[in-house]
């Protein structure tokens, strides 16, 4: 068994292919399209590589790939938080303790060479990226993964813990199956509307005809709303524009809302239909040449959505605006035929958000864990 660093071209394709080898017989696993993963790893295409480094490794046993890992040097994170932490991500491995340990050791050696003192993950590549959300699934294996959320078999937690990792923080996914908005939500929204005044707070869908203006408004809200969150690093303008371009063709436009106070954007929600219901039907995870047609065909039958982001500027929290957003999304989603929603991911320490969702009748469906170990 050996571990080797991989480069561009054929090596990069081999790295992407590892996930399909590892999960070939797992009916619940759904991956992003191969093209999306390869594009994210392309140093010429993804703006993350302009300020940070990603080093990829494959483990092979008798020449057959059995696992992969990426060692990530996120310089912006360390500059913002005053840390010397390295990250790992895109981790996949067969039920092979030695291979997992060898992959972790290879990533650790690369990070240690950068003068870093601890290793945290999985992150692919950061808390901002949606190649795949952070964390290892540790609870909720009976539910299919939502779009851009990770899925892994139960063994992953044990493989990482055997390699010396311990819990850093847990992330939660809340599910909502109620066909009608909970009475408490309606009362909270009514009270908020009365207290705020209908002329002061307005909710509107994203205006894709003026997308540049909308992106600037959302970035301003995003940076201020998440500024105190664990692990948050403001995105560069290039990163935000890249993410907006990726989301534009798939975002659920009717449910992605802007909250305005006297005409000033102060909050927003970003919602994606659960494209995993269609992506799992792609032949070998490829969009081209014919997978895109399959995606379009099955997208019409999607019956769930993911609330990927909902945030308010600090001065507008705890005033009921979140209740107004949730109620609006719930009512529109029901009219469009959606039967299930997931709000993910949410830090377990974010009690304001957790309490708000629990008051709606939402419940924790899945739990993901970010691990850490010293270098």
Secondary structure, DSSP 8 states (H G I E B T S, - for coil): -EEEE--STHHHHHHHHHHHHHTTT-TT-----HHHHHHHH-TTT-GGGGT-EEEEEEEEETTEEEEEEEEEE-HHHHHHHT--EEEEEEEEE-S-HHHHHHHHHHHHHHHHTTT--EEEE--BS-TT--SB-SSEEEE-TTS---TT-----THHHHHHHHTT-EEEEEEEEEEE--SS--HHHHHHHHHHHHHH-TTTEEEEE--GGGHHHHHHHHHHHHHHHTTTSTT-----HHHHHHHHHHHHTTB-TTT-EEEEETTEEEEEEEEEE-THHHHTTSGGG--TTTHHHHHHHHHTT--EEEEEEEEE-GGGTTSSHHHHHHHHHHHHHHHTT--EEEEEEEETT-HHHHHHHHHTT-EEEEEEEEEEEE-
